[in-house]
Structure formats: C-alpha cells, structure tokens
C-alpha cells in the first residue's frame, strides 16, 4: 500500500486523506496522559482503529502481532478514555490524549517506558550562546 493511499473504511474521507501510513497501512499513535502529559505508550492504528477511537471515545489499536483490532482495556480492564486526538504536521503520527484507568503497560507499569530502562546519552547537549 502506498504511503498516502486511502484505505476503504468508515473513517471520514477528510481525515483519511491527511494521513501518511506506513507500508502496512498503519500510523503511529503516541498515547499521553491528559492529566499529567506523561507519554504512556505507543500503539499503531489503521483507518478502522482510528475511526472507532474517534467515534466511541475508547482507544482502539491494530495489533501487529495478532493482526487484529484491539480495544485497550477489554481484557485487562485498563481502559483508555480518549480526550483528544491530534495529527502531527507531517500526517504520519497521532497524539492521543487519554484518561488512563490503571496501568497503561501490559507489564503492569504505569507506562511502557519504565521496564525498558533509560539509555545512556554519552554527549552533553550543545551550549546555547
């Protein structure tokens, strides 16, 4: 599938045409806490997942491993109630602000960036004059 090819779905055409999808028809969704602004996780959405997210108020993603749609919290109870969705300037990423119920990560941590740990940055930031 081409980068800007629109997939047939229920997603409004005026939204679909603005998205730049990857080769699998997916767009990256950065998920942020509405309350704290902390990044909770990164997921992937196809047009149908985005349509369901926008029309139900519940975050829905495309599972790349299972090759199916999944609504966050249906199994775990850790629901994401969507407050807003924004498209970035290039149209290749979404920012999804949510009210998170329970931990966001399947490991039980509040974010998916806790278990992986910090990577060491070996150079200091450039000083500004």
C-alpha positions, 0 to 999 in steps of 0.5 A: 500500500502506498504511503498516502493511499486511502484505505476503504473504511468508515473513517471520514474521507477528510481525515483519511486523506491527511494521513501518511501510513506506513507500508502496512497501512498503519500510523503511529499513535503516541498515547499521553496522559491528559492529566499529567502529559506523561507519554504512556505508550505507543500503539499503531492504528489503521483507518478502522482503529482510528475511526472507532477511537474517534467515534466511541471515545475508547482507544482502539489499536491494530495489533501487529502481532495478532493482526487484529483490532484491539480495544485497550482495556477489554481484557485487562480492564485498563481502559483508555478514555480518549480526550483528544486526538491530534495529527502531527504536521507531517500526517504520519503520527497521532497524539492521543490524549487519554484518561488512563484507568490503571496501568497503561503497560501490559507489564503492569507499569504505569507506562511502557517506558519504565521496564525498558530502562533509560539509555545512556546519552554519552554527549552533553547537549550543545551550549546555547550562546 
